[in-house]
Amino acid sequence: MTPPFDAVGYKCSGRAIDVTIPIRLALLRDERGYKSERDLSKELGVPRTTLRHIMKRMDEIGFSLEKFTTEDLNYITRRPQHESKDNS
């Protein structure tokens, strides 16, 4: 199932990222029947390791289709940015 809108985020490198992946993944997980990681990764068009990272971050923030923000989508799809370490 595809949401009725497109949303794209950009990495620092300029690479475009489809930020609807968490929404599509949540919809696929809600469907009846079992879907393996391989099936989900093929359906979403992402490598399995990327899918695992996305699922981990979704679980980490308690992602829900009923309540999510654009910040949630960016965090899940773009990877957490490395925080600069202050040596003070």
Secondary structure, DSSP 8 states (H G I E B T S, - for coil): ---SS--EEE-TT--EEETTHHHHHHHHHHSSS---HHHHHHHHT--HHHHHHHHHHHHHHT--SSS--HHHHHHHHH----------
